[in-house]
Amino acid sequence: MVNQKALKEISIICETHNAHLVAVTKNRTLEEIKELYDLGYTVFAENRVQDLLEKKEILANDIEWHLIGHLQRNKVKYIVPFVKLIHSIDSISLTKEINKEAFKIDKTIDCLLQFHIAQEESKFGIKTENLDNFMQEYKQLKLSNIKIRGIMGMASFTENQNLIKKEFKQLKDIFDKLKNQYFQQEDFNILSMGMSGDYKIALEYGSTLVRVGSALFK
Ligand SMILES: *Cc1c(COP(=O)(O)O)cnc(C)c1O
């Protein structure tokens, strides 16, 4: 069930920071998602392509779907026709694949570069030390059907608030560097960071979009 009190509180905090709330609906029932929809929320995120496709098929047409999980190249073609924002670009080959599929249907896809800043080894993302190499390669490709709108990252899963702050600061610095050096356009303006456990800290550090799942439900 939707926790309406929490939903309202989180929405207000986001508004205060001029940030967007994206509701993460992974592992949630269709009833729960419909409940959110009926409360006026229409921007949802999934981390698996299969789940995204199944839910999109059944739920309302005006929902904006984001993909926040790792994306395999062979699944790109299934989401390109409708996905609103891909948060999880972490390789040049994936970038090329998205561009290729978007070109085929004459679309431009909004995407974020995902950076790996957390201490856990298992998380996907571009490593900070590879940022310049990635960008050199990216620039040369001159892709016309992909638009990089900003970056995404996850902090370590920890109780250590100082570590979380340090990691969000690092993400904000990466965002600023990319904006200054590579993406001077007005619409490079999405810093996707913050989840149920750490969205308040993320907002303090300049997040413009939080991805909150479990805290919205009870
Ligand atoms: C699951 C997930 C979230 C939301 O996590 P909660 O702790 O449930 O808020 C956010 N971002 C990504 C990439 C996720 O996989």
The ligand as a Gaussian input file, in Angstrom:
#p B3LYP/6-31G(d) Opt

LIG

0 1
 C       15.789000       0.274000      -6.094000
 C       16.465000       1.487000      -6.577000
 C       16.127000       2.755000      -6.051000
 C       15.110000       2.969000      -4.946000
 O       15.542000       2.383000      -3.764000
 P       14.710000       2.560000      -2.406000
 O       15.729000       2.318000      -1.355000
 O       13.645000       1.525000      -2.455000
 O       14.192000       3.946000      -2.379000
 C       16.779000       3.853000      -6.581000
 N       17.701000       3.741000      -7.553000
 C       18.054000       2.551000      -8.079000
 C       19.076000       2.506000      -9.149000
 C       17.446000       1.391000      -7.609000
 O       17.790000       0.208000      -8.141000

